[in-house]
């Protein structure tokens, strides 16, 4: 890793620490924006859950806390070194460190054997795309726990690219424990894990068993912390059955707000199935490009999950930066960028008009989330088309030639 990359890391750390020092209330302002924070990643709810846990009350009673129990252990441990207030020194340093580690993993992926034959952006450029992305910066300052979940996911990809599969499985299990939609990445991860040993039944079974064992171990932590498995319904059940209809950047909230309760179970299953149904087809079709398959599934869950936030888009864009070889074949990058930019600018304004000024209604905000979804759909389909075009032309291997008849 060259000096420019370390300079980017240092500059990003200085920027985020300076923002927290110069604007101490910025985290609370950003934390109130539904585009940046949801009930599944809220630092405020994490603090409430941690307080209940420390005084001997289950944080999952009363519907206050809906995040993974491991976050309680993590922040209780951090509390031994200082206050866990959002703007305390230990939390500032910890969140900056989490972002830098994620950028480090992205740089490592770009130089991995999986992408060795492709033309790549410079490491410092890839690090800058992630660290200086306004969406990532805003989420980090708001103290969303999505920062930590995505760090574990990117770390799992990095270890898989270097054939350190046991660590990769551990990180994927950790990411799945904190964000259940990461489970969808298991099939393309199997392609990465078996790329050197071959996709035999024995190797697939080995990784599956180890992944289940790791997930069971993490689940047992929550059981020993709370004395029951009640937290499963308060975390994963809350996420899967969409119990909180608070507005966010997703497609769910308005649809279920206008729906009769009698139909909610049916459409809940349909919406969750919509997220899942793409996983195997994309994995099979992009079996020669497992990293692109992972990126596509991340993009699809960004728009189809029940509680999305802008951090998901920031991570998806950062993953796309690893595939420079598809850029010449991308047709609608400008259109998608403008659509998403307009939606991100207008979303907080429309939400303010609706909630605070009362001069708008829910249709204002939901309409702009639909625009956001359209922009994401353009990016996903365009990059997927570009990848398939490269495969058809044989450009992934210079020794191949394609003759069109």
Phi, psi and omega per residue, in radians:
X1 nan 2.211 -2.989
X2 -1.451 3.068 -3.074
X3 -1.143 -0.613 -3.140
X4 -1.059 -0.690 -3.122
X5 -1.151 -0.758 3.098
X6 -1.139 -0.575 3.077
X7 -1.141 -0.666 3.076
X8 -1.115 -0.760 3.095
X9 -1.009 -0.807 -3.118
X10 -1.135 -0.735 -3.137
X11 -1.122 -0.698 3.121
X12 -1.137 -0.711 3.110
X13 -1.104 -0.767 3.131
X14 -1.109 -0.732 -3.139
X15 -1.049 -0.867 -3.053
X16 -1.251 -0.670 3.083
X17 -1.157 -0.638 3.123
X18 -1.176 -0.745 3.118
X19 -1.062 -0.725 3.128
X20 -1.192 -0.577 -3.124
X21 -1.365 -0.749 -3.078
X22 -1.352 -0.532 -3.113
X23 -2.204 1.332 -3.026
X24 -1.112 -0.363 3.126
X25 -1.650 0.057 -3.069
X26 -1.119 -0.614 -3.115
X27 -1.131 -0.650 3.137
X28 -1.276 -0.597 3.102
X29 -1.144 -0.848 3.132
X30 -1.175 -0.573 -3.137
X31 -1.157 -0.304 3.109
X32 -1.522 -0.142 -3.124
X33 -1.503 2.186 -3.094
X34 -1.234 -0.288 3.084
X35 -1.286 -0.456 -3.035
X36 -1.733 -0.573 -3.004
X37 -2.344 2.499 3.036
X38 -2.222 3.047 3.132
X39 -1.173 -0.288 3.122
X40 -1.517 -0.177 -3.085
X41 -2.330 0.148 -3.019
X42 -1.202 2.246 3.081
X43 -1.256 -0.573 3.106
X44 -1.077 -0.798 3.100
X45 -1.177 -0.569 3.065
X46 -1.088 -0.754 3.119
X47 -1.113 -0.695 3.106
X48 -1.123 -0.773 3.116
X49 -1.117 -0.674 3.125
X50 -1.140 -0.696 3.110
X51 -1.101 -0.787 3.120
X52 -1.087 -0.708 -3.138
X53 -1.138 -0.673 -3.097
X54 -1.255 -0.431 3.112
X55 -1.705 0.164 3.010
X56 1.561 0.251 3.104
X57 -1.884 2.422 3.133
X58 -1.101 2.173 -3.131
X59 -1.208 -0.182 -3.094
X60 -1.680 0.084 3.027
X61 -1.518 2.320 3.043
X62 1.582 0.025 3.066
X63 1.233 0.537 -3.125
X64 -1.559 -0.724 -2.979
X65 -2.132 2.316 -3.059
X66 -2.288 0.271 -3.107
X67 -1.770 3.007 -3.033
X68 -1.148 2.545 3.137
X69 -1.083 -0.473 -3.091
X70 -1.106 -0.459 3.071
X71 -1.144 -0.602 3.108
X72 -1.121 -0.769 3.110
X73 -1.112 -0.744 -3.106
X74 -1.078 -0.852 -3.069
X75 -1.363 -0.411 2.984
X76 -1.170 -0.677 3.074
X77 -1.136 -0.761 3.108
X78 -1.095 -0.513 3.133
X79 -1.125 -0.317 3.098
X80 -1.249 -0.322 -3.102
X81 -1.811 0.019 3.138
X82 2.688 -3.082 -3.132
X83 -1.161 2.523 3.056
X84 -1.741 0.411 3.005
X85 -1.092 2.619 -3.025
X86 -0.961 -0.554 -3.070
X87 -1.895 0.328 3.126
X88 -1.299 2.730 -3.117
X89 -1.003 -0.730 -3.083
X90 -1.154 -0.671 3.123
X91 -1.258 -0.691 3.076
X92 -0.989 -0.895 -3.098
X93 -1.150 -0.708 -3.102
X94 -1.095 -0.786 -3.116
X95 -1.233 -0.634 3.052
X96 -1.107 -0.744 3.112
X97 -1.074 -0.705 3.138
X98 -1.081 -0.729 3.125
X99 -1.186 -0.704 -3.135
X100 -1.167 -0.679 3.086
X101 -1.093 -0.711 3.106
X102 -1.087 -0.775 3.100
X103 -1.111 -0.666 3.094
X104 -1.073 -0.750 3.099
X105 -1.085 -0.718 3.127
X106 -1.095 -0.729 3.094
X107 -1.110 -0.698 3.117
X108 -1.111 -0.688 3.115
X109 -1.093 -0.697 -3.096
X110 -1.102 -0.457 -3.135
X111 -1.813 0.187 -3.074
X112 -1.348 2.809 3.087
X113 -1.001 -0.476 -3.125
X114 -1.127 -0.479 -3.126
X115 -2.066 0.284 -3.034
X116 -1.131 -0.560 -3.075
X117 -1.494 -0.016 -3.073
X118 -1.869 2.697 3.082
X119 -1.350 2.197 -3.025
X120 -2.051 2.686 2.945
X121 -1.168 2.751 3.083
X122 -1.112 2.639 -3.096
X123 -1.028 -0.705 -3.098
X124 -1.179 -0.486 3.082
X125 -1.233 -0.780 3.128
X126 -1.079 -0.751 3.107
X127 -1.104 -0.689 -3.139
X128 -1.164 -0.681 -3.133
X129 -1.035 -0.631 3.115
X130 -1.447 -0.922 -2.968
X131 -1.201 -0.542 -3.095
X132 -1.836 0.184 3.027
X133 -1.176 2.132 -3.109
X134 -0.985 -0.559 3.131
X135 -1.161 -0.735 3.131
X136 -1.213 -0.729 3.132
X137 -1.081 -0.790 -3.132
X138 -1.100 -0.740 -3.136
X139 -1.156 -0.670 3.135
X140 -1.139 -0.787 -3.131
X141 -1.175 -0.569 3.098
X142 -1.282 -0.159 3.093
X143 1.194 0.624 3.068
X144 -1.194 2.399 3.100
X145 -1.303 -0.118 3.036
X146 -1.083 -0.475 3.088
X147 -1.012 -0.725 -3.104
X148 -1.301 -0.701 3.111
X149 -1.098 -0.747 -3.140
X150 -1.225 -0.556 3.061
X151 -1.087 -0.725 3.106
X152 -1.141 -0.695 3.137
X153 -1.144 -0.813 3.129
X154 -1.125 -0.650 3.080
X155 -1.092 -0.662 3.101
X156 -1.104 -0.719 3.101
X157 -1.112 -0.755 -3.104
X158 -1.088 -0.798 -3.137
X159 -1.161 -0.617 3.107
X160 -1.145 -0.654 -3.135
X161 -1.146 -0.432 3.130
X162 -1.807 0.287 3.045
X163 1.120 0.430 3.022
X164 -1.707 1.265 -2.866
X165 -1.251 -0.570 -3.133
X166 -1.128 -0.797 3.076
X167 -1.102 -0.643 3.123
X168 -1.102 -0.753 3.112
X169 -1.102 -0.708 3.136
X170 -1.096 -0.782 3.140
X171 -1.178 -0.648 3.116
X172 -1.162 -0.689 3.088
X173 -1.113 -0.685 3.103
X174 -1.145 -0.749 3.113
X175 -1.129 -0.674 3.120
X176 -1.194 -0.570 3.128
X177 -1.157 -0.601 -3.117
X178 -1.619 -0.377 3.110
X179 -2.553 1.786 -2.967
X180 -1.121 -0.374 3.125
X181 -1.185 -0.283 3.086
X182 -1.160 -0.334 3.075
X183 -0.996 -0.543 -3.126
X184 -1.064 -0.336 -3.112
X185 -1.459 -0.075 -3.071
X186 -1.056 -0.802 3.140
X187 -1.020 -0.861 3.091
X188 -1.165 -0.485 3.052
X189 -1.133 -0.609 3.080
X190 -1.034 -0.646 3.087
X191 -1.088 -0.703 3.110
X192 -1.183 -0.782 -3.081
X193 -1.147 -0.572 -3.090
X194 -1.750 0.159 -3.077
X195 -1.159 -0.478 -3.118
X196 -1.732 -0.532 -3.097
X197 -1.692 -0.236 -3.079
X198 1.631 2.510 -3.058
X199 -1.470 1.117 3.091
X200 -1.434 2.795 3.130
X201 -1.079 -0.626 -3.121
X202 -1.133 -0.773 -3.118
X203 -1.208 -0.705 3.105
X204 -1.087 -0.764 3.129
X205 -1.104 -0.700 -3.136
X206 -1.052 -0.842 -3.121
X207 -1.201 -0.623 3.118
X208 -1.126 -0.782 -3.141
X209 -1.126 -0.741 -3.132
X210 -1.151 -0.673 3.106
X211 -1.125 -0.766 3.125
X212 -1.128 -0.703 3.138
X213 -1.118 -0.753 3.110
X214 -1.118 -0.746 3.133
X215 -1.116 -0.693 3.110
X216 -1.142 -0.661 3.101
X217 -1.105 -0.732 3.111
X218 -1.180 -0.635 3.095
X219 -1.127 -0.668 -3.132
X220 -1.156 -0.485 3.080
X221 -1.041 -0.786 3.100
X222 -1.104 -0.617 3.124
X223 -1.143 -0.799 -3.123
X224 -1.227 -0.474 3.115
X225 -1.266 -0.714 -3.025
X226 -1.842 -0.252 3.138
X227 1.445 0.061 3.113
X228 -2.776 3.045 3.077
X229 -1.720 0.367 3.127
X230 -1.052 -0.531 -3.086
X231 -1.120 -0.367 3.137
X232 -1.116 -0.740 3.116
X233 -1.280 -0.480 -3.135
X234 -1.414 -0.282 3.136
X235 -1.938 -1.300 -3.096
X236 -1.196 -0.678 3.096
X237 -1.135 -0.702 3.097
X238 -1.055 -0.688 -3.122
X239 -1.277 -0.805 -3.032
X240 -1.274 -0.585 -3.096
X241 -1.736 0.049 3.003
X242 0.901 1.107 -3.087
X243 -1.359 -0.364 -3.126
X244 -1.856 2.026 -3.091
X245 -1.596 0.361 3.128
X246 -1.100 2.471 -3.134
X247 -1.057 2.542 3.032
X248 -2.670 -2.977 -3.085
X249 -1.459 0.166 -3.096
X250 -1.678 -3.048 -3.077
X251 -1.711 -0.170 -2.955
X252 -1.357 -0.855 -2.808
X253 -1.020 -0.794 -3.097
X254 -1.216 -0.688 -3.127
X255 -1.068 -0.795 -3.106
X256 -1.368 -0.411 3.076
X257 -1.158 -0.579 -3.106
X258 -1.623 0.041 -3.019
X259 -1.729 2.532 3.005
X260 -1.167 2.497 -3.089
X261 -1.037 -0.498 -3.115
X262 -1.051 -0.565 -3.060
X263 -1.638 -0.105 -3.036
X264 -1.048 -0.791 -3.131
X265 -1.032 -0.742 -3.132
X266 -1.060 -0.863 -3.074
X267 -1.318 -0.410 3.009
X268 -1.101 -0.800 3.104
X269 -1.104 -0.696 -3.122
X270 -1.135 -0.770 -3.128
X271 -1.155 -0.698 3.106
X272 -1.198 -0.641 3.102
X273 -1.138 -0.581 3.110
X274 -1.064 -0.657 3.095
X275 -1.188 -0.619 -3.015
X276 -1.463 -0.513 -2.915
X277 -1.164 -0.357 -3.118
X278 -1.474 -0.263 -2.926
X279 -1.090 -0.982 -3.082
X280 -1.180 -0.764 3.091
X281 -1.021 -0.746 3.127
X282 -1.165 -0.694 3.135
X283 -1.098 -0.778 -3.138
X284 -1.197 -0.718 -3.071
X285 -1.254 -0.599 -3.123
X286 -1.833 0.648 -3.107
X287 -1.135 -0.397 3.054
X288 -1.417 -0.241 -3.122
X289 -2.263 1.209 -3.092
X290 -1.086 -0.565 3.107
X291 -1.159 -0.680 3.082
X292 -1.196 -0.611 3.074
X293 -1.076 -0.762 3.092
X294 -1.064 -0.769 -3.117
X295 -1.113 -0.733 3.122
X296 -1.094 -0.746 -3.132
X297 -1.173 -0.652 3.054
X298 -1.056 -0.748 3.123
X299 -1.117 -0.719 -3.128
X300 -1.163 -0.749 3.120
X301 -1.195 -0.411 3.090
X302 -1.050 -0.632 -3.105
X303 -1.752 -0.266 -3.039
X304 -1.910 -0.153 -3.139
X305 -1.258 2.842 -3.027
X306 -1.335 -0.533 -3.129
X307 -2.280 1.299 3.133
X308 -1.429 2.845 3.034
X309 -2.614 2.967 -2.990
X310 -1.215 -0.333 3.058
X311 -1.012 -0.632 3.136
X312 -1.075 -0.718 3.095
X313 -1.140 -0.721 3.123
X314 -1.056 -0.717 3.115
X315 -1.193 -0.708 3.132
X316 -1.090 -0.764 3.106
X317 -1.098 -0.689 3.127
X318 -1.120 -0.673 3.090
X319 -1.176 -0.664 3.111
X320 -1.105 -0.499 -3.133
X321 -1.145 -0.237 3.117
X322 -1.376 -0.183 -3.030
X323 -1.996 1.098 -3.135
X324 -1.068 -0.510 -3.061
X325 -1.179 -0.259 3.102
X326 -1.622 -0.205 -3.035
X327 -1.005 -0.730 -3.137
X328 -1.096 -0.360 -3.101
X329 -1.726 0.014 3.103
X330 -1.444 2.224 -3.024
X331 -1.721 -0.606 -2.915
X332 -2.028 0.588 -3.118
X333 -1.111 -0.756 -3.130
X334 -1.134 -0.786 3.129
X335 -1.050 -0.835 -3.132
X336 -1.104 -0.718 -3.137
X337 -1.096 -0.755 -3.136
X338 -1.178 -0.701 3.129
X339 -1.085 -0.828 -3.123
X340 -1.180 -0.690 3.126
X341 -1.071 -0.790 3.121
X342 -1.087 -0.717 -3.118
X343 -1.170 -0.675 -3.138
X344 -1.224 -0.544 3.113
X345 -1.323 -0.713 -3.053
X346 -1.443 -0.450 -3.068
X347 -0.997 -0.915 3.125
X348 -1.125 -0.527 3.108
X349 -1.207 -0.776 3.128
X350 -1.170 -0.644 3.096
X351 -1.129 -0.696 3.107
X352 -1.131 -0.723 3.097
X353 -1.071 -0.669 -3.080
X354 -1.335 -0.927 -2.976
X355 -1.452 -0.772 -2.972
X356 -1.657 -0.733 -3.097
X357 -1.605 -0.402 -3.141
X358 1.222 0.251 -3.137
X359 -1.690 0.092 3.067
X360 -2.370 -3.003 3.093
X361 -2.451 -3.049 -3.064
X362 -1.085 -0.468 -3.135
X363 -1.100 -0.561 3.115
X364 -1.025 -0.948 -3.056
X365 -1.219 -0.715 -3.119
X366 -1.149 -0.604 3.121
X367 -1.075 -0.683 -3.113
X368 -1.321 -0.487 3.031
X369 -1.201 -0.545 3.052
X370 -1.166 -0.680 3.076
X371 -1.094 -0.744 3.089
X372 -1.024 -0.759 3.133
X373 -1.128 -0.682 3.105
X374 -1.093 -0.762 3.108
X375 -1.070 -0.743 3.088
X376 -1.117 -0.688 3.132
X377 -1.120 -0.672 3.093
X378 -1.072 -0.790 -3.134
X379 -1.088 -0.822 -3.074
X380 -1.100 -0.848 -3.101
X381 -1.196 -0.620 -3.126
X382 -1.199 -0.767 3.122
X383 -1.206 -0.607 3.083
X384 -1.144 -0.748 3.096
X385 -1.088 -0.721 3.138
X386 -1.102 -0.685 3.123
X387 -1.149 -0.772 3.136
X388 -1.171 -0.581 3.098
X389 -1.148 -0.723 3.105
X390 -1.119 -0.704 3.101
X391 -1.110 -0.712 3.121
X392 -1.124 -0.669 -3.118
X393 -1.397 -0.163 3.117
X394 1.343 0.318 -3.066
X395 -1.330 -0.223 3.120
X396 -1.248 -0.272 3.092
X397 -2.427 1.948 -3.074
X398 -1.053 -0.350 -3.128
X399 -1.312 -0.267 -3.135
X400 -1.520 2.519 3.050
X401 -2.267 2.557 -3.132
X402 -2.071 2.232 3.080
X403 -1.929 2.041 -3.138
X404 -1.594 2.183 -3.094
X405 -1.732 nan nan
